[in-house]
Amino acid sequence: MNKDYSFRTTIKACAALVLLVPGIQQASAQEICISNGQDRQLDTSGFYWQLWSQDAEPTSCMTPGDGLTFSTRYQNMTNHLARRGLYFGDGHGNSYMDMNPIYATYKVDWQPEYVTGGNSNVSIYGWTNNPVAEFYITENWYQWNHSMPGAAEDPAPEPQGTVVIDGTTYDLIRAQRVNKPTPWGNMTFYQYVSVRQDRGSASQSPDPSGVISGPISVSEHFDAWHATGAMPMDGELYEVAFNVESWNANGEADVTELDITVGTLPKQVALAEDCYQVAVGESILLSLDNYALFGGPYPEIEVTSNSSNVSTSGNGATKQYVTGNSSGNATITLRGPNNEVWDTAAVAVGGSCASLQQRVYQFRALGTRGDERVHVLLDGNPVDYGHILSTSYETYTGTIRGEGEVSVEFANDDGIQNGRDVRLDYITVDGERRETEQMANNGAAYANGTCGGGGYTEWLHCNGAVDFGDFDPSHTITIRARGNAGGEHINLLIDGQPVNAGWWLGASFQLYTATVTGDGDINIQFDNDGGLRDVIIDWVKVDNQVPRQAENMQYNTGAYANGQCGGGSYTQWLHCNGVIGFGRISDNFN
């Protein structure tokens, strides 16, 4: 759905892909403890965290770490919550439905202690306002969960069925809390809860302590609650955080990995090669079993061809055999949820990968937060895993296989003030450079009240792509030249090699053209000096660029000056056998 960016100025926090981004903003490593008489510590600057306790006693502590990570310890607390994540606050008016999908991944070493009458849990936690609701996606629990009776004054919990999300079954529960604390004061409200079925313990044994992790498609839980009709999620989203909670209990937790993202699902699965060679009649095995996965289910392996030159077998998910039936080319595609392309690679059947066209791209960009994720797309599909930006301009490089429309996509916008935005300077493909501010179709620019409402700008404010068109690797080079006497011979050299047999000049200026592929240094060579033969090079032009004037070129080994050949520069003349250098094909003289 369209994203309402009118609330960008009211949002005050952001999350980071902490596993993938070295050098992002560091949070303080100082431990914060609540003393008697305090009931909370709250920090909504930078990476949001909150420590809350009811009836504070000696030990309720939290240590914010790098990115979104944190640790906490607690003892004999009436109610203890330590959490970290996205803080949206009040007044922006947006429910989760107005935002991109919210995803979380985490890893926590959780060590709760069994205490008679106590309980503990770890969860995704947050609030909505108008209507007020407190929500939990409970990933593990000890002694009690929300499906069990609570305080005497609270009505019995109401089961709302089950749902399977991220391959795991959760119980859905609505529970009412009577005259209990909220961010807006004490009131009666509902709790919306998903309780994971494959974890948790109601008794002292088994002890659920240990390291747990997993992806959580947070918005899918919100969808499931809203679909029940009893747990409406159309209220203003106040926060989404990872929470360590206890009631009259002791314990500690170390959240070593945490990412909460509004935007495209982060991935860390890629094919091992850019191109696979298969002999006719032989097979290769594609396997994802040994790949680390960050943030979601495994993709499906898909192999396609324009002919019947390959056949496949296997389970189609984590393993696939590719058999070469006849010479030709095929494509391997990894597809994630909603048919999203995660990675592609080429297959050369009965041939060489080197014969398949591969082009090098480079783009220069920065992010405002330093954890923005950018993909280069070919005909709308990512060409590789992508790039995480820093807060200063850097040049990022990769490979495009094949022809098509090239675009650059911003994939993990968070839609918050001082949050993620991308500034994209330019992109080159095999040296051909295009400036972002010259592109009319920018689906990521925020203008005229909407994402994609502008163009001709370097800025990508929203999830979306800038289209750069089709990069043709061929270039037309035009030379304007004449001889002094007539009968002079010149060559066009690219990286020192002639592109054709050259041209014989007359005594009047003529245009000479050649088509070349790729990039390289341009030199115009005079190779038959003698008698009255000399050459005048007026200019060289690449495609439709501004001509490169010979008198502006420093490198000239054929000009006679200071008593020798090659003794001068910045001249149109080649008096001796030698060359004038005109830079690289990819140089921009406009």
C-alpha positions in Angstrom: 0.0 0.0 0.0 1.1 3.6 -0.3 3.1 4.9 2.6 1.9 8.1 4.3 5.1 10.1 4.9 3.3 13.0 6.6 4.3 11.4 9.9 8.0 11.3 9.3 8.6 14.4 11.4 7.1 12.9 14.5 9.0 9.6 14.7 12.0 9.6 17.0 13.9 6.3 16.7 15.3 3.7 14.4 16.7 0.2 14.2 19.8 -1.2 12.5 20.9 -4.3 10.7 23.5 -4.9 13.4 24.8 -8.2 12.1 25.6 -6.8 8.7 26.9 -3.4 9.3 30.3 -2.7 10.9 30.9 0.7 12.3 27.3 1.9 12.9 26.4 4.0 15.8 27.4 2.5 19.1 25.1 2.6 22.1 26.5 3.1 25.6 27.8 0.0 27.3 27.0 1.4 30.8 24.7 -0.6 33.0 21.6 1.3 34.1 19.8 0.2 37.3 16.5 1.4 38.7 16.7 2.4 42.4 14.0 2.6 45.0 11.4 5.2 44.1 11.9 4.9 40.3 9.7 2.9 38.1 11.3 3.4 34.7 14.3 4.5 32.6 13.5 5.5 29.0 15.8 6.5 26.1 14.2 7.3 22.8 17.2 8.9 21.2 19.3 6.8 18.8 18.5 3.2 19.3 15.4 3.1 21.6 15.5 1.2 24.9 13.3 1.1 28.0 13.7 -0.3 31.5 10.5 -0.5 33.5 9.7 -1.9 36.9 6.7 -2.0 39.2 7.6 -1.5 42.9 11.3 -1.1 42.2 13.6 -3.1 44.5 17.4 -3.5 44.5 18.0 -5.2 41.2 16.4 -4.2 37.9 19.2 -3.5 35.5 19.9 -3.1 31.8 23.0 -2.6 29.7 22.4 -1.2 26.2 25.0 -2.6 23.7 25.9 -2.1 20.1 23.1 -1.4 17.7 19.9 -2.9 19.2 21.6 -5.5 21.5 21.3 -5.4 25.3 21.6 -7.4 28.4 19.5 -7.4 31.6 19.4 -8.8 35.1 16.7 -8.8 37.6 15.9 -10.1 41.1 12.8 -10.1 43.3 11.0 -7.6 41.1 7.2 -7.3 41.2 7.3 -6.7 37.5 10.4 -6.2 35.4 10.5 -5.3 31.6 13.7 -4.5 29.7 13.2 -3.9 26.0 14.7 -2.4 22.9 13.4 -1.7 19.4 11.4 0.8 17.3 9.6 3.7 19.1 7.0 5.5 17.0 5.4 7.5 19.8 2.1 9.4 19.7 0.4 11.6 17.2 1.5 10.2 13.9 -1.8 8.5 13.2 -0.4 5.4 11.5 -1.3 1.9 12.2 0.9 -1.0 11.2 -1.2 -1.2 8.0 0.2 2.2 6.9 3.8 1.0 7.1 5.9 -1.5 5.2 6.0 -5.1 6.7 7.8 -5.3 10.1 10.3 -8.1 10.6 12.5 -9.1 13.5 15.4 -11.5 14.0 17.0 -12.2 17.3 19.4 -14.4 19.3 19.2 -14.4 23.1 20.8 -16.4 25.9 18.0 -16.4 28.4 18.6 -17.7 32.0 15.3 -17.4 34.0 15.2 -18.9 37.5 12.3 -20.9 38.9 10.6 -19.0 41.7 7.4 -20.2 43.3 4.6 -17.9 42.2 6.8 -16.2 39.6 7.1 -16.3 35.8 9.2 -15.0 33.0 9.0 -14.6 29.2 10.9 -13.2 26.2 8.8 -11.7 23.4 8.2 -9.1 20.8 6.3 -6.5 22.7 4.5 -3.2 22.2 1.4 -1.0 22.3 -1.2 0.6 20.1 -3.2 3.6 20.9 -6.8 4.5 19.9 -7.7 1.9 20.8 -5.2 1.1 23.6 -3.8 -2.5 23.3 -0.7 -4.2 24.7 0.7 -7.0 22.6 3.1 -9.9 22.9 4.6 -12.4 20.5 5.9 -14.8 23.1 9.0 -16.7 21.9 9.7 -18.5 25.2 8.1 -18.6 28.7 8.6 -20.2 32.1 5.9 -21.0 34.7 3.0 -19.0 33.0 1.9 -17.6 29.7 -1.1 -15.5 28.7 -3.3 -18.5 27.9 -3.5 -19.2 31.7 -5.5 -17.3 34.3 -4.0 -14.1 35.5 -4.8 -11.7 38.3 -8.0 -12.3 40.2 -9.6 -9.0 39.0 -8.9 -9.9 35.3 -11.4 -11.9 33.3 -10.3 -15.3 32.0 -8.2 -15.3 28.8 -10.1 -15.9 25.5 -8.5 -18.3 23.0 -8.7 -17.0 19.4 -7.4 -20.1 17.5 -4.0 -20.8 16.1 -1.8 -19.6 13.3 1.3 -20.8 11.5 3.9 -18.1 10.9 7.6 -18.6 9.9 6.9 -22.3 10.0 5.9 -22.2 13.7 2.5 -22.7 15.3 1.3 -20.0 17.7 -1.8 -19.9 20.0 -3.7 -16.7 19.7 -5.1 -15.2 22.9 -7.0 -12.1 23.9 -6.8 -11.2 27.6 -8.3 -8.2 29.4 -6.4 -6.2 32.0 -8.4 -4.2 34.5 -7.1 -0.8 35.8 -3.5 -1.6 35.0 -0.5 0.7 33.9 -0.2 1.8 30.3 2.0 4.6 28.7 -1.1 6.8 29.1 -1.9 6.0 32.8 -3.9 3.3 34.5 -6.9 2.0 32.5 -8.7 -1.2 31.4 -7.4 -2.6 28.1 -6.9 -5.8 26.1 -3.7 -7.7 25.5 -3.2 -9.4 22.1 -0.9 -12.4 22.4 0.7 -15.1 20.2 2.3 -17.9 22.3 4.8 -20.1 20.5 3.7 -23.8 21.0 7.1 -25.5 20.7 8.7 -23.6 23.5 8.0 -22.9 27.2 7.5 -24.8 30.4 4.8 -24.5 33.1 6.8 -26.6 35.6 10.2 -26.4 37.2 11.4 -29.1 34.8 12.1 -28.9 31.9 14.0 -25.7 32.4 13.6 -23.5 29.2 16.9 -21.7 29.8 19.4 -21.4 27.0 20.1 -19.8 23.7 17.1 -19.3 21.3 16.8 -17.4 18.1 14.6 -17.0 15.1 13.0 -14.8 12.5 9.6 -13.2 13.4 7.3 -11.8 10.7 5.8 -9.3 13.1 3.2 -7.9 10.6 1.9 -11.4 9.9 1.0 -11.7 13.6 -0.7 -8.3 13.5 -2.6 -9.6 10.4 -3.7 -12.7 12.2 -4.9 -10.8 15.3 -6.8 -8.3 13.2 -8.4 -11.1 11.2 -10.0 -12.6 14.4 -12.3 -9.5 14.7 -11.7 -9.6 18.5 -8.2 -8.1 18.4 -8.3 -5.0 16.1 -4.9 -3.7 15.1 -6.0 -0.5 13.4 -4.8 1.7 16.3 -1.8 4.0 16.1 1.3 1.9 16.5 3.3 3.1 19.5 6.3 0.8 19.7 7.6 -2.6 18.6 10.4 -4.0 20.8 12.2 -7.1 21.9 11.2 -7.6 25.6 12.6 -9.6 28.5 10.0 -9.7 31.3 9.5 -11.3 34.7 7.0 -11.3 37.5 8.2 -12.0 41.1 11.2 -13.9 39.6 14.9 -13.7 39.1 17.1 -14.2 36.0 19.2 -12.6 33.3 19.3 -12.4 29.5 21.9 -11.4 26.9 20.4 -10.3 23.6 23.5 -10.8 21.3 21.8 -10.3 18.0 18.7 -8.2 17.2 17.3 -6.5 14.2 13.8 -5.0 13.8 13.2 -3.7 10.3 10.3 -1.8 8.7 10.8 -2.8 5.0 12.0 -5.6 2.9 12.9 -8.9 4.6 16.7 -9.1 5.1 18.3 -12.1 3.6 21.7 -13.9 3.8 21.3 -16.7 1.3 23.1 -16.5 -2.0 24.3 -18.9 -4.7 27.9 -19.9 -4.4 28.8 -18.9 -8.0 27.9 -16.3 -10.5 27.9 -18.9 -13.2 27.9 -22.7 -13.2 29.4 -24.8 -15.9 27.6 -28.1 -16.8 28.8 -30.6 -19.3 26.2 -32.1 -21.6 24.9 -35.3 -20.0 26.2 -34.4 -16.5 24.6 -32.9 -13.4 25.5 -30.4 -10.7 24.0 -30.3 -7.2 22.7 -27.0 -5.9 22.3 -27.1 -2.1 21.4 -24.5 0.4 21.8 -26.7 3.4 25.1 -25.1 4.5 24.1 -21.5 4.0 23.5 -19.2 6.9 20.0 -17.6 6.8 19.2 -14.3 8.3 15.6 -13.3 8.6 13.2 -15.7 6.9 12.5 -19.1 5.4 14.7 -20.7 2.8 14.0 -19.7 -0.8 12.9 -22.0 -3.5 15.5 -23.0 -6.2 14.1 -22.4 -9.7 16.0 -23.2 -12.9 14.7 -21.8 -16.2 15.8 -22.0 -19.8 14.6 -20.7 -23.1 14.8 -24.2 -24.5 15.0 -27.8 -23.1 18.7 -27.7 -22.6 18.4 -28.5 -18.9 16.3 -30.7 -16.7 16.0 -30.6 -12.9 15.3 -33.0 -10.0 15.3 -32.8 -6.2 13.0 -31.3 -3.6 13.0 -27.8 -5.2 13.6 -26.2 -1.8 17.1 -26.7 -0.4 18.4 -29.2 -3.0 18.2 -29.3 -6.8 20.1 -31.3 -9.4 20.6 -29.5 -12.7 21.4 -31.8 -15.7 22.7 -30.5 -19.0 20.6 -32.0 -21.9 22.1 -30.0 -24.7 24.4 -27.0 -25.2 22.9 -23.6 -24.2 22.3 -21.3 -21.3 20.0 -21.4 -18.4 19.3 -19.3 -15.3 19.1 -20.3 -11.6 16.9 -18.2 -9.5 16.3 -18.2 -5.7 12.8 -17.1 -4.9 11.7 -16.1 -1.4 8.3 -15.2 0.1 5.8 -13.6 -2.3 7.8 -14.8 -5.3 10.6 -12.3 -4.5 13.9 -12.9 -6.3 16.7 -13.3 -3.8 19.6 -14.2 -6.1 20.3 -15.3 -9.7 23.1 -17.1 -11.5 23.8 -18.3 -15.0 24.3 -21.9 -16.2 26.5 -22.6 -19.2 25.7 -26.0 -20.6 28.4 -27.5 -22.8 30.2 -24.3 -22.8 32.3 -21.8 -20.7 31.1 -19.3 -18.2 33.7 -17.0 -19.6 31.7 -16.9 -22.9 28.7 -15.4 -21.1 28.6 -11.7 -21.0 29.4 -10.2 -17.6 29.5 -6.5 -17.0 30.9 -4.6 -14.0 28.8 -2.0 -12.3 29.9 0.7 -9.8 27.8 3.1 -8.0 28.6 5.9 -5.5 26.2 6.4 -2.6 25.8 7.1 1.1 23.1 6.5 3.7 21.9 9.0 6.4 22.0 6.3 9.1 24.7 4.0 7.8 22.7 0.8 7.6 20.7 1.4 4.4 20.4 -1.6 2.1 20.7 -1.1 -1.7 20.2 -3.5 -4.6 21.2 -3.2 -8.2 18.3 -4.7 -10.4 18.4 -6.0 -13.9 14.9 -6.0 -15.4 13.5 -5.6 -11.9 15.4 -8.6 -10.4 18.4 -8.2 -7.9 21.7 -9.1 -9.5 23.3 -10.0 -6.2 22.8 -9.9 -2.4 23.1 -6.1 -2.4 25.1 -3.6 -0.4 24.9 -2.0 3.0 25.8 1.7 2.9 27.9 3.8 5.3 27.3 7.5 6.2 30.0 8.7 3.9 30.3 8.4 0.1 31.8 5.0 -1.0 31.9 3.2 -4.3 30.3 -0.2 -4.5 31.1 -2.8 -7.2 29.4 -5.9 -8.5 28.6 -7.9 -11.7 25.6 -7.8 -14.0 25.0 -10.9 -16.2 23.2 -10.2 -19.4 21.3 -7.3 -21.0 18.3 -5.4 -19.7 17.0 -2.3 -17.8 19.3 -1.4 -14.9 17.9 0.2 -11.8 19.0 0.8 -8.2 16.6 0.0 -5.3 16.5 1.3 -1.8 15.1 -1.7 0.2 14.9 -1.0 3.9 13.4 2.4 4.5 12.1 2.9 8.1 9.9 6.0 7.5 11.1 7.8 10.6 12.6 11.2 11.3 16.4 11.2 10.9 16.0 7.6 9.8 17.1 5.8 6.7 17.5 7.6 3.4 19.9 7.1 0.5 21.8 9.6 -1.6 22.9 8.0 -4.9 25.4 10.0 -6.9 25.7 7.9 -10.1 26.1 4.4 -11.5 28.4 3.1 -14.2 28.1 -0.1 -16.2 31.3 -1.2 -17.9 32.4 2.4 -17.5 29.3 4.1 -19.0 28.2 6.6 -16.3 24.8 8.0 -15.6 23.9 10.6 -13.1 21.0 10.0 -10.8 19.8 13.6 -10.9 19.3 13.2 -14.6 16.9 10.3 -14.3 13.2 11.1 -14.7 11.8 7.8 -13.2 12.7 7.8 -9.4 10.1 5.6 -7.6 11.9 6.2 -4.2 11.9 10.0 -4.2 9.3 11.6 -1.8 7.7 14.6 -3.5 4.3 16.1 -4.0 3.0 14.3 -0.9 3.8 10.8 -2.1 6.7 8.3 -2.5 7.6 8.2 -6.2 6.2 11.6 -6.7 9.5 13.1 -8.0 12.4 12.7 -10.2 15.7 14.3 -11.2 17.1 14.0 -7.7 19.9 12.0 -6.1 17.7 11.2 -3.0 15.9 8.0 -2.3 13.6 8.6 0.6 11.3 5.5 0.4 11.5 1.9 -0.6 11.7 2.0 -4.4 14.0 2.2 -7.3 15.7 4.7 -9.7 15.6 3.5 -13.3 18.7 4.1 -15.4 17.6 2.4 -18.6 19.4 -0.1 -20.7 23.2 0.1 -20.7 24.4 -0.8 -24.2 28.1 -2.0 -23.8 28.9 -0.8 -27.3 30.1 2.7 -28.0 30.6 4.8 -31.1 33.9 6.6 -31.2 34.2 9.5 -33.8 37.5 11.1 -34.8 37.8 14.4 -36.7 41.2 14.5 -38.3 43.2 15.4 -41.5 46.7 15.0 -42.8 49.2 17.7 -43.7 50.1 16.2 -47.0 47.6 13.5 -47.5 48.4 9.8 -47.2 48.9 9.8 -43.5 47.7 6.7 -41.5 46.1 6.7 -38.1 44.8 4.0 -35.7 42.2 4.0 -32.9 43.8 2.1 -30.0 41.8 0.9 -27.0 44.0 -0.2 -24.2 46.9 -0.2 -26.6 45.2 -2.5 -29.2 44.0 -1.3 -32.7 40.2 -1.8 -33.1 40.4 -2.1 -36.9 42.8 -1.5 -39.8 42.8 2.2 -39.2 42.2 5.0 -41.8 44.2 6.8 -44.5 43.8 10.6 -44.2 43.3 13.2 -46.8 44.4 16.9 -46.6 41.0 18.1 -45.4 39.1 17.3 -42.2 36.9 14.2 -42.3 35.0 12.2 -39.7 36.1 8.6 -39.0 34.0 6.3 -36.8 34.4 2.9 -35.1 32.2 0.8 -32.7 33.9 -0.7 -29.7 32.6 -2.7 -26.7 33.3 -2.1 -23.0 35.8 0.3 -21.5 39.4 1.2 -22.0 42.0 4.0 -22.7 41.6 5.8 -26.0 44.7 6.7 -28.0 44.9 8.0 -31.6 48.1 6.7 -33.2 50.0 8.2 -36.2 52.2 5.4 -37.6 53.7 6.3 -41.0 55.6 9.6 -40.5 57.9 10.6 -43.3 58.5 13.5 -45.7 55.8 16.1 -45.3 53.4 13.7 -43.6 52.0 15.1 -40.3 48.6 14.6 -38.6 46.2 17.1 -37.1 43.6 15.6 -34.7 40.8 18.1 -34.0 38.8 16.0 -31.5 37.5 12.6 -30.4 33.9 12.0 -29.4 32.4 9.1 -27.4 28.8 8.4 -28.4 26.9 11.7 -28.0 29.2 13.3 -25.4 30.9 16.6 -25.8 33.9 16.2 -28.1 37.3 15.8 -26.4 39.5 18.5 -27.9 43.1 17.4 -28.7 44.6 20.7 -27.6 43.3 19.9 -24.1 45.0 16.6 -23.8 48.3 16.4 -21.9 49.5 13.0 -23.1 51.1 13.4 -26.6 54.1 11.3 -27.7 54.0 12.5 -31.4 54.3 16.3 -31.0 57.7 17.7 -31.9 58.8 20.3 -29.4 61.9 21.3 -27.4 64.1 19.6 -30.0 62.5 16.2 -29.9 59.5 14.0 -30.8 57.2 13.7 -27.8 58.6 17.0 -26.4 55.2 18.8 -26.2 51.6 18.4 -25.3 48.3 20.3 -25.4 48.4 20.4 -29.2 46.4 19.0 -32.2 49.6 18.0 -34.0 51.3 14.7 -34.4 54.6 15.4 -36.2 56.2 12.0 -35.4 55.0 8.5 -35.0 53.2 8.5 -31.6 49.8 8.9 -29.9 47.5 11.4 -28.3 45.7 10.1 -25.3 42.0 11.0 -24.9 41.2 9.4 -21.5 39.0 6.4 -20.9 35.8 5.6 -22.7 33.9 5.9 -19.4 35.3 9.4 -18.6 32.5 12.0 -18.7 33.5 15.1 -20.6 30.0 16.6 -20.6 
